[in-house]
Amino acid sequence: MTRLCNMNTNPKVLLIDDEVDFTELLAANLEESGYEVRQINDPTKALAEVRRFQPDICIIDLVMPRMDGGDVVSALKDDSQLSKTPVLMLTALVEENPDDPGELQMKGGLPFVSKTSDLGVIINAIKIQLGHR
């Protein structure tokens, strides 16, 4: 069950990415920016962690072994208790638009941000997905 994000509490972010070093670095940066963060590096365990942690948003890598990001999103959408959980795809497969580097890109109906984006761009994308700026 997804809880509504309350601006008086730290938004809860679940990072789902098989790259441990990347998730640890991003988690540390997001925590310093006021987010409560958990990370999971095995996408096959993602749904169980979403149920346990009840994040306000899931940030999901696209390319992972055993279960890619699209499969994780499909599983979330197929679960009636988790289907409304906002997602943000974070991947090295998209590049920032050089004309508007902070722009949130949409691919297949999902929001994407490049892994090479500045932290401010990622945080802005999170805020957009959570419905506040």
C-alpha positions, 0 to 999 in steps of 0.5 A, spaced: 500 500 500 502 506 497 502 512 503 501 519 501 508 523 501 507 528 507 512 534 506 513 534 514 516 527 513 522 525 509 520 522 503 522 515 502 526 513 496 527 505 494 533 505 490 533 498 485 539 497 482 544 492 481 550 496 481 552 496 489 557 502 488 552 506 485 546 505 489 551 507 495 553 513 493 546 515 490 543 513 497 548 517 501 547 523 497 539 523 497 540 522 505 544 528 505 538 532 501 533 529 506 530 523 503 530 516 507 533 511 503 533 504 502 537 500 497 536 493 494 541 490 489 537 484 487 531 486 483 528 479 484 527 482 491 524 488 489 517 487 490 518 484 497 522 490 499 517 495 496 511 492 501 516 492 507 519 499 506 512 502 503 516 508 499 514 514 496 518 513 490 522 507 487 528 509 483 529 503 478 535 502 473 533 499 467 538 494 465 539 489 471 540 481 471 535 476 472 529 481 472 530 488 468 527 495 470 521 494 465 520 487 469 520 490 476 515 496 473 510 491 470 510 487 477 509 493 481 503 495 476 500 488 476 500 488 484 493 492 486 497 494 493 503 497 489 500 499 482 500 507 484 507 507 487 511 512 483 517 510 479 523 514 476 527 510 471 535 511 472 539 509 467 546 510 463 542 508 456 539 515 456 543 521 455 541 528 457 538 533 452 544 538 451 539 543 450 535 542 456 540 538 461 535 538 467 529 535 463 525 529 465 525 524 459 519 520 458 520 513 454 514 508 453 510 512 458 515 512 464 520 518 466 527 517 465 533 520 468 540 519 466 545 516 471 550 521 469 545 527 471 547 532 477 544 530 483 540 536 483 537 534 476 535 527 480 532 530 486 528 535 481 525 529 477 523 525 484 520 532 486 516 532 479 514 524 480 512 526 487 507 532 485 511 537 488 517 542 486 
